[in-house]
Amino acid sequence: MAVPTTTRTGASSTSWTLFAGVLILIAGVMHLLTGIAAIAKRDVFVVDADEIFRINLTAWGWIHVVIAALIIIAGIGIVTGKAWGYLTGIVFAAVSVLANFAFASMYPFWSLVIIAVDILVIWALAKQLARD
């Protein structure tokens, strides 16, 4: 007797996918808030003359806003179950880790929180991709 099998035609939506999608959307909002605060030149950032990466605070703000837009687009793709959302989510989360590593000298705690969220997103999406 033949055993019936199921065939997946698109991206499956599991609890890990939803977890990663919501988490990456949260990371995108966190980037957006960081970018807005940096563009507005809020006094929450430590700007020192001895910075390793010599980019002014406004430029960092715009970098965070662009990353936020890309991450939010990827998050919407993940939550809606689009196949392109998984890989773009991993790529943009990795870009976010690198950007926050460079930004950590100006706002260390916030950068470490976003890096932790991004690592969770990469783990959840990689787990989902390995499953598919």
Secondary structure, DSSP 8 states (H G I E B T S, - for coil): ---------S----HHHHHHHHHHHHHHHHHHHHHHHHHTT-TTS---TT-SS---HHHHHHHHHHHHHHHHHHHHHHHTT-HHHHHHHHHHHHHHHHHHHHHTTTSHHHHHHHHHHHHHHHHHHHHHHHH-
